[in-house]
Amino acid sequence: MKNSNINITTIIILFSMLFIFNACKDEENPLPPNEEELITTVSLAFENLTSGAIDTFVFRDADGPGGNAPTQFDTIQLDAATTYHLTTTLLNESVSPSEDITVEVQDEGVDHQFFYTVEGGLDMIIEYDDTDANGNPVGIHNIVTTGVGGEGVFTVILKHQPGIKDGNITTGDTDVEVDFETKVN
């Protein structure tokens, strides 16, 4: 009888330990959320591939979305029938020294993609000139070709698409979106 009690006691202890270890097991912790960076400045540098001239156009909102109005909001002015290399730079200028958010976008390229759209009377073609580690476009570097003159809106959108990057402008969260008035002469 004593042996039987020891076996039952041992079994109860083993089951209790198994229950305790399973109860203490870490729940699947999701990856920490990607902290959204404050983007106060979007800078577009258009390098004329024929002349080498670089024109930079800036959107600057020192306190970020909401609050005060932007302190700088340039109108893009480009030449007709011209090809440019476009470099997009993102900054957080609310801290000193300012933080170059573009570096993070590049480092996390598999989770980010810039999209560029044109509306109105703009005759422009935008082609990606960079890729992430998976061979998909990031959009920090681009080739822009203008056609005939016209006016409209050139929109810059950065999407955060962790694990779901699919080249679709509607996928993921929007990190920044700026509509630049644009003139092609």
C-alpha positions in Angstrom: 0.0 0.0 0.0 2.9 2.3 0.9 4.4 1.8 -2.6 1.1 2.6 -4.2 0.8 5.9 -2.3 4.4 6.8 -3.4 3.5 6.1 -7.0 0.3 8.2 -6.8 2.2 11.0 -5.1 5.0 10.9 -7.7 2.4 11.0 -10.5 0.6 13.9 -8.9 3.9 15.8 -8.4 4.9 15.2 -12.0 1.6 16.3 -13.4 1.7 19.4 -11.1 5.2 20.3 -12.3 4.1 19.8 -15.9 1.1 22.1 -15.3 3.3 24.7 -13.6 5.9 24.6 -16.4 3.3 25.0 -19.1 1.6 27.8 -17.2 4.9 29.6 -16.8 5.8 29.1 -20.4 6.3 32.4 -22.2 3.3 33.3 -24.3 4.2 34.0 -27.9 5.4 37.6 -27.7 4.9 39.4 -30.9 7.8 41.5 -32.2 7.8 44.9 -30.6 5.9 47.3 -32.7 8.0 49.4 -35.1 8.0 52.8 -33.4 6.8 55.4 -35.8 9.5 58.0 -36.4 8.5 61.6 -36.5 9.1 62.9 -40.0 9.3 66.6 -40.1 11.0 67.1 -43.5 10.7 65.6 -46.9 13.5 66.7 -49.3 13.5 65.9 -53.0 16.7 66.4 -54.9 16.3 66.3 -58.7 19.6 65.9 -60.6 19.4 66.8 -64.2 21.2 63.9 -65.9 22.3 66.1 -68.9 23.6 69.2 -67.1 24.3 67.7 -63.7 22.4 70.6 -62.0 20.6 69.7 -58.8 17.4 71.3 -57.7 16.1 70.5 -54.2 12.5 71.0 -53.1 11.5 70.7 -49.5 8.4 70.2 -47.3 9.2 71.1 -43.7 6.8 70.9 -40.8 8.9 71.5 -37.7 6.3 70.1 -35.2 5.1 67.2 -37.4 1.5 66.5 -38.4 -1.1 68.7 -36.8 -0.2 71.7 -34.8 1.5 74.5 -36.7 1.4 74.9 -40.5 4.5 73.8 -42.5 7.3 76.4 -42.4 8.5 75.4 -45.9 6.5 73.9 -48.8 8.2 74.3 -52.1 6.7 74.0 -55.5 8.6 71.6 -57.7 9.8 73.2 -61.0 11.3 70.9 -63.6 12.3 71.2 -67.3 10.2 69.5 -69.9 11.6 66.6 -71.9 14.3 66.0 -69.3 15.6 63.0 -67.3 16.4 63.4 -63.6 17.8 61.2 -60.9 15.5 61.8 -57.8 16.8 61.2 -54.3 14.3 61.4 -51.5 15.5 62.2 -48.0 13.4 62.1 -44.8 14.5 64.0 -41.6 13.3 64.5 -38.1 14.4 68.0 -37.4 12.6 68.3 -34.1 15.7 66.9 -32.4 19.3 68.2 -32.4 21.2 67.1 -34.2 18.5 66.2 -36.8 17.9 62.5 -37.4 18.1 61.1 -41.0 15.1 58.8 -41.2 16.2 57.8 -44.7 18.9 55.6 -43.2 16.3 53.6 -41.2 14.1 53.3 -44.3 17.1 52.0 -46.3 18.1 49.6 -43.5 14.6 48.3 -43.2 14.0 48.3 -47.0 12.3 45.0 -47.0 9.5 46.6 -44.9 9.3 50.0 -46.7 8.4 51.3 -50.1 8.1 54.8 -51.5 5.3 55.4 -54.0 5.1 58.4 -56.3 2.0 59.5 -58.1 1.2 62.3 -60.5 -2.1 64.0 -61.1 -3.4 66.9 -63.2 -1.5 67.9 -66.3 1.8 66.3 -65.4 3.5 64.2 -68.1 6.0 62.4 -65.9 7.3 58.8 -65.6 8.9 57.7 -62.3 11.0 54.5 -62.3 12.6 52.9 -59.2 16.4 53.0 -59.2 17.1 50.9 -56.0 16.0 47.7 -54.4 15.8 46.0 -51.0 17.5 42.7 -50.0 14.7 40.8 -51.7 15.1 42.6 -55.0 12.0 44.7 -54.5 11.9 48.5 -55.0 12.5 50.9 -52.1 12.2 54.2 -53.9 14.8 56.4 -52.2 16.5 56.6 -55.6 14.5 57.0 -58.8 14.7 58.1 -62.4 12.1 60.7 -63.4 11.5 61.6 -67.0 9.4 64.6 -67.9 7.5 65.0 -71.1 5.7 68.1 -72.3 5.0 71.1 -70.0 2.2 71.1 -67.5 1.1 71.6 -64.0 -0.3 69.2 -61.3 0.5 67.4 -58.1 3.5 65.1 -57.5 2.7 63.0 -54.4 5.3 61.2 -52.3 4.1 58.4 -50.1 6.1 56.1 -47.8 4.4 52.9 -46.8 5.5 50.7 -43.9 4.8 47.1 -44.9 6.5 44.7 -42.4 6.3 41.2 -43.7 3.6 42.2 -46.3 5.5 44.3 -48.8 3.9 43.6 -52.1 4.4 46.6 -54.3 0.8 47.8 -53.7 0.2 51.4 -52.6 -2.8 50.3 -50.5 -0.9 47.8 -48.4 0.5 48.7 -45.0 0.6 51.9 -43.0 1.4 55.3 -44.4 4.5 56.8 -42.7 4.4 60.0 -44.7 2.4 61.5 -47.5 3.1 64.9 -49.1 1.4 66.5 -52.2 3.8 68.8 -54.0 2.4 71.4 -56.4 4.5 70.8 -59.6 5.2 72.8 -62.7 7.0 71.4 -65.8 8.1 74.1 -68.2 
